[in-house]
Amino acid sequence: MENCLRMDAQGVITDFNDAAERLTGYSKEALIGKDHFGILHGTEAKDACPLFAHSVQGAEAFEVESKLRRADDEVISISSIGYPMNDEGKPVY
């Protein structure tokens, strides 16, 4: 399943595809513009999301294991591959 979730440098969700809707149980409309930490990780702690930590550090492509809280409150284990998006060396969100 190819889930795609894009977020800005503060962790606010800027894009969310159909596969991510099926995995999380949340609609795109419910999450765009929202801080993902409390919703998808159940905490406001930024270190709860290793994917975000790697992204903010400007890492190249990386893979991390994490926990994600679905809309039905089930906590699932996920494996994520992430990479920063840049345009002429500047982050794109």
Secondary structure, DSSP 8 states (H G I E B T S, - for coil): ----EEE-TTSBEEEE-HHHHHHHS--HHHHTTSBHIIIIISS--GGG-HHHHHHHTT-SSEEEEEEEE-TTS-EEEEEEEE---EETTEE--
